[in-house]
Amino acid sequence: PDLVISGINLGPNVGTNIIYSGTVSAATEGTMLGIPSMAVSLDSFTDPDFTFAARFAARLAEIVVTRGLPKGTLLNVNIPAVKEKEIKGIRITRQGVSKFKEIFHKRIDPRNRTYYWLDGEFVESDFEPDIDIVALKNGMISITPIHYDMTNYRFLGELGTWMECLDLNKPGEPRRISIFDTSQSEEAAASTVEEELSYLAGDSFFRSGEV
């Protein structure tokens, strides 16, 4: 095929949600096969009207086919669920870090077996105008170029300095650490995590696998 369009999805795919999104994953698969691909989502879960979103996706598809995309790159498109005249424009955006905070409800089924029902809410932690979810909330179409190479290139050099500490032939006793203490406040727990993790690079913890 000349192009892969995944969607139009019911509900937005922004922030860290794209890691779990089947809509984005389908477009990613197309990109991995060398096919220009885009994921399109409508910012609504109920009573969707895909008319404008479909028309916009078709227009963008023509441009993608004509101009192409960089190798390994796909477009993640999110469209406000409002009338066309209410859309305030198009913004080229960055992926945010807002995420879904999960809550599990314990329930009992008709056979008296325990199961858990996933619930929760989307917790916003992005506020800059060029972030995907912010643009969407402001009534703008969000277009984010993303790629499946998730390597943190800026950290590669520093990570290389860990190699001596990670030497599997280096003697040492495993450290048994306890990170999670339910009696602590969130602030204290966070401090404990930071303190404990700071020891790991110089510890045989990685070799022993003991926590």
C-alpha positions as CSV (number, residue, x, y, z in Angstrom):
1,P,0.0,0.0,0.0
2,D,1.0,3.6,-0.5
3,L,-0.3,4.7,3.0
4,V,-1.5,3.3,6.3
5,I,-4.2,5.3,8.2
6,S,-5.0,3.8,11.6
7,G,-8.3,5.1,13.0
8,I,-10.3,7.1,13.3
9,N,-10.1,6.1,16.9
10,L,-12.9,6.8,19.4
11,G,-11.1,8.8,22.1
12,P,-7.8,10.7,22.1
13,N,-4.3,9.2,22.0
14,V,-2.0,11.8,23.7
15,G,0.7,11.9,26.3
16,T,2.0,8.5,27.5
17,N,-1.2,6.9,26.3
18,I,0.4,6.4,22.9
19,I,2.6,3.7,24.4
20,Y,-0.5,1.5,25.0
21,S,-2.5,2.7,22.0
22,G,-3.5,0.1,19.5
23,T,-4.3,2.9,17.0
24,V,-0.8,4.3,17.2
25,S,0.7,0.8,17.2
26,A,-1.0,-0.1,13.9
27,A,0.5,3.0,12.3
28,T,3.9,2.1,13.9
29,E,3.7,-1.3,12.3
30,G,3.2,0.4,8.9
31,T,6.2,2.6,9.5
32,M,8.3,-0.4,10.4
33,L,7.4,-1.9,7.1
34,G,8.5,1.3,5.3
35,I,5.0,2.5,4.6
36,P,4.1,6.2,5.3
37,S,1.6,5.9,8.2
38,M,-0.6,8.1,10.4
39,A,-2.8,7.5,13.4
40,V,-5.9,9.6,13.7
41,S,-8.1,10.0,16.9
42,L,-11.2,11.9,17.8
43,D,-11.3,13.5,21.2
44,S,-14.6,11.9,22.2
45,F,-15.8,8.7,23.7
46,T,-19.6,9.2,23.1
47,D,-21.8,10.3,20.3
48,P,-18.9,10.8,17.8
49,D,-19.3,12.7,14.6
50,F,-16.4,11.6,12.4
51,T,-17.4,13.8,9.4
52,F,-14.8,16.5,9.8
53,A,-12.1,14.2,11.2
54,A,-12.4,12.0,8.1
55,R,-12.2,14.9,5.8
56,F,-9.2,16.3,7.5
57,A,-7.5,12.9,7.6
58,A,-8.1,12.5,3.9
59,R,-6.5,16.0,3.2
60,L,-3.5,15.2,5.4
61,A,-3.2,11.8,3.7
62,E,-2.8,13.4,0.3
63,I,0.0,15.6,1.6
64,V,1.8,12.6,3.3
65,V,1.6,10.6,0.0
66,T,2.9,13.5,-2.0
67,R,5.7,14.7,0.4
68,G,6.5,11.5,2.3
69,L,7.7,11.2,5.9
70,P,11.2,10.7,7.3
71,K,12.3,7.1,7.7
72,G,10.9,5.6,10.9
73,T,8.5,8.5,11.5
74,L,4.8,8.5,11.7
75,L,2.2,11.1,12.5
76,N,-0.1,11.0,15.5
77,V,-3.1,13.1,14.8
78,N,-5.7,14.1,17.4
79,I,-8.8,16.1,16.4
80,P,-11.2,18.0,18.7
81,A,-14.7,16.7,18.9
82,V,-16.4,20.0,18.1
83,K,-18.1,21.5,15.1
84,E,-15.7,22.4,12.2
85,K,-16.3,26.1,12.7
86,E,-15.3,25.8,16.4
87,I,-11.8,24.3,15.6
88,K,-9.3,27.0,16.3
89,G,-6.5,25.8,14.0
90,I,-3.8,23.2,13.6
91,R,-0.7,22.9,15.8
92,I,2.4,20.9,15.3
93,T,3.0,19.4,18.8
94,R,5.3,17.4,21.0
95,Q,4.2,14.3,22.9
96,G,3.3,15.1,26.5
97,V,3.9,13.1,29.6
98,S,0.3,13.2,31.0
99,K,-0.9,9.8,31.9
100,F,-3.8,7.7,33.0
101,K,-3.9,7.0,36.8
102,E,-5.3,3.6,37.3
103,I,-7.7,2.5,40.0
104,F,-8.7,-1.2,40.4
105,H,-12.1,-2.0,42.0
106,K,-12.3,-5.4,43.7
107,R,-15.6,-7.1,42.8
108,I,-17.3,-10.5,43.1
109,D,-18.8,-12.3,40.1
110,P,-22.0,-14.3,40.2
111,R,-20.0,-17.5,41.0
112,N,-18.4,-15.8,44.0
113,R,-15.1,-15.4,42.4
114,T,-13.0,-12.2,42.9
115,Y,-12.1,-10.1,39.9
116,Y,-10.8,-6.5,39.5
117,W,-12.4,-3.8,37.3
118,L,-10.0,-1.2,35.9
119,D,-11.0,2.4,36.3
120,G,-9.2,5.7,36.8
121,E,-8.7,9.2,35.4
122,F,-6.4,11.0,33.1
123,V,-4.0,13.1,35.1
124,E,-2.8,16.2,33.2
125,S,0.8,17.3,33.9
126,D,1.4,19.2,30.7
127,F,0.8,22.9,30.3
128,E,2.9,24.2,27.4
129,P,0.9,25.2,24.3
130,D,2.9,22.9,21.9
131,I,2.1,19.8,23.9
132,D,-0.4,17.4,22.3
133,I,-3.0,17.4,25.0
134,V,-2.8,21.1,25.6
135,A,-3.4,21.9,21.9
136,L,-6.3,19.5,21.9
137,K,-7.9,21.1,25.0
138,N,-7.5,24.5,23.4
139,G,-9.6,23.4,20.4
140,M,-6.8,22.8,18.0
141,I,-5.9,19.8,15.9
142,S,-2.7,18.2,17.2
143,I,-0.2,16.7,14.8
144,T,2.8,15.0,16.5
145,P,5.7,13.4,14.5
146,I,6.8,10.3,16.5
147,H,9.1,7.4,15.9
148,Y,9.6,3.9,17.4
149,D,13.3,4.3,18.2
150,M,13.0,5.1,21.9
151,T,16.7,5.2,22.6
152,N,17.8,8.1,24.9
153,Y,20.8,9.2,22.9
154,R,21.7,11.9,25.3
155,F,22.2,9.4,28.1
156,L,24.2,6.9,26.1
157,G,27.6,8.5,27.1
158,E,26.8,8.7,30.8
159,L,25.4,5.1,30.8
160,G,28.8,4.0,29.4
161,T,30.4,5.2,32.6
162,W,28.5,2.6,34.6
163,M,30.3,-0.3,32.9
164,E,32.9,-0.7,35.6
165,C,30.2,-0.8,38.3
166,L,28.4,-3.4,36.2
167,D,31.4,-5.7,35.9
168,L,30.0,-9.2,36.5
169,N,33.4,-10.4,37.6
170,K,33.6,-7.7,40.4
171,P,33.2,-9.3,43.8
172,G,30.6,-7.9,46.2
173,E,27.8,-8.8,48.4
174,P,24.2,-8.2,47.1
175,R,22.3,-5.5,48.9
176,R,18.8,-6.2,49.9
177,I,16.8,-3.0,49.7
178,S,13.2,-2.2,50.6
179,I,11.9,0.6,48.5
180,F,8.2,0.5,49.2
181,D,7.0,1.3,52.7
182,T,3.2,1.8,52.9
183,S,3.6,3.6,56.3
184,Q,5.5,6.4,54.6
185,S,4.0,9.6,53.2
186,E,4.3,10.0,49.4
187,E,7.1,12.5,49.9
188,A,9.0,10.3,52.2
189,A,8.5,7.3,50.0
190,A,9.8,9.2,47.0
191,S,12.9,10.3,49.0
192,T,13.5,6.7,50.0
193,V,13.3,5.5,46.4
194,E,15.8,8.1,45.3
195,E,18.2,7.3,48.1
196,E,18.0,3.5,47.5
197,L,18.4,3.8,43.7
198,S,21.4,6.0,44.1
199,Y,23.3,2.9,45.5
200,L,22.5,0.6,42.6
201,A,25.1,1.6,40.1
202,G,27.9,0.6,42.5
203,D,26.3,-2.5,43.8
204,S,26.2,-6.2,42.8
205,F,22.4,-5.9,43.0
206,F,22.1,-6.2,39.3
207,R,24.0,-9.5,39.3
208,S,22.1,-11.0,42.3
209,G,18.6,-9.9,41.2
210,E,17.7,-9.5,44.9
211,V,15.4,-6.7,46.0
